Amino acid sequence: MQYFAREILRMMIAQPLEVTDRLTQFDVDCTVQGSGLSGQAGAIRHGLSHALTHYEPALRPVLKPHGFLTRDSRVVERKKYGRAKARKSFQFSKR
């Protein structure tokens, strides 16, 4: 938890353990790459929930209604040819 300085991100990561009453039962050590702190915290929460369901399948009905097992499928849109960014065009010049 040293990496995540903001309290809201720490709370977000601990949610699956709190909901299942397993907060003191596990020591979690994980590695994430890319994205920002918020995205990484969400990825850890999703991975931790998934690991809990593999460890104890009876926890799935507890975690599923809270949305911890749903992956956020949004990804960055690619840059298109002839454009400044994915959607932004270059400045139009009349002359």
C-alpha positions as CSV (number, residue, x, y, z in Angstrom):
1,M,0.0,0.0,0.0
2,Q,3.0,2.3,0.0
3,Y,2.7,2.9,-3.8
4,F,-0.9,4.2,-3.5
5,A,-0.6,7.5,-1.5
6,R,-4.3,8.5,-1.9
7,E,-6.6,6.9,0.7
8,I,-9.4,6.5,-1.8
9,L,-7.2,4.2,-3.9
10,R,-6.2,2.1,-0.9
11,M,-9.9,1.8,0.0
12,M,-10.7,0.7,-3.5
13,I,-8.1,-2.1,-3.5
14,A,-9.3,-3.4,-0.1
15,Q,-13.0,-3.5,-1.1
16,P,-13.1,-7.2,-2.2
17,L,-11.4,-8.3,1.1
18,E,-13.7,-6.1,3.2
19,V,-16.9,-7.4,1.5
20,T,-15.9,-11.0,1.9
21,D,-14.6,-10.5,5.5
22,R,-11.1,-11.7,4.6
23,L,-9.2,-8.4,5.3
24,T,-6.7,-10.0,7.8
25,Q,-6.6,-13.4,6.2
26,F,-4.3,-12.6,3.2
27,D,-1.1,-10.7,2.5
28,V,-1.3,-9.3,-1.1
29,D,1.8,-8.7,-3.3
30,C,1.0,-7.7,-6.9
31,T,2.6,-6.2,-9.9
32,V,0.8,-3.9,-12.4
33,Q,2.0,-2.1,-15.5
34,G,0.8,0.9,-17.6
35,S,-2.1,3.2,-17.1
36,G,-2.4,5.6,-14.2
37,L,-2.7,5.1,-10.4
38,S,-6.5,4.9,-10.6
39,G,-6.5,2.4,-13.4
40,Q,-3.9,0.3,-11.7
41,A,-5.9,0.3,-8.5
42,G,-9.0,-0.9,-10.5
43,A,-6.9,-3.6,-12.1
44,I,-5.7,-4.8,-8.7
45,R,-9.2,-4.8,-7.3
46,H,-10.4,-6.9,-10.3
47,G,-7.5,-9.3,-10.0
48,L,-7.9,-9.7,-6.3
49,S,-11.6,-10.5,-6.7
50,H,-10.8,-13.0,-9.4
51,A,-8.2,-14.7,-7.2
52,L,-10.6,-14.9,-4.3
53,T,-13.2,-16.6,-6.5
54,H,-10.5,-19.2,-7.6
55,Y,-9.5,-19.7,-3.9
56,E,-13.1,-20.0,-2.7
57,P,-15.8,-20.3,-5.4
58,A,-18.5,-19.7,-2.8
59,L,-17.4,-16.0,-2.7
60,R,-18.6,-15.4,-6.3
61,P,-22.2,-14.6,-5.4
62,V,-20.9,-12.1,-2.8
63,L,-18.5,-10.3,-5.2
64,K,-20.6,-10.3,-8.3
65,P,-23.4,-7.8,-7.2
66,H,-20.7,-5.3,-6.2
67,G,-19.3,-5.3,-9.8
68,F,-15.8,-6.5,-8.7
69,L,-15.7,-9.3,-11.3
70,T,-16.6,-7.0,-14.2
71,R,-13.7,-5.9,-16.4
72,D,-13.6,-2.3,-17.7
73,S,-13.1,-3.0,-21.4
74,R,-12.4,0.7,-22.4
75,V,-9.1,1.1,-24.2
76,V,-7.4,4.1,-25.8
77,E,-8.5,4.8,-29.3
78,R,-5.7,4.6,-31.9
79,K,-4.4,7.6,-33.8
80,K,-5.7,7.8,-37.4
81,Y,-3.8,8.8,-40.5
82,G,-4.3,12.5,-41.5
83,R,-5.4,13.5,-38.0
84,A,-3.6,15.2,-35.1
85,K,-4.8,12.7,-32.6
86,A,-7.5,9.9,-32.6
87,R,-10.3,12.4,-33.3
88,K,-8.8,15.9,-33.4
89,S,-8.1,17.2,-36.9
90,F,-5.3,19.6,-37.9
91,Q,-6.2,23.3,-38.0
92,F,-8.2,24.2,-41.2
93,S,-6.6,26.9,-43.4
94,K,-8.8,28.5,-45.9
95,R,-5.9,30.1,-47.8
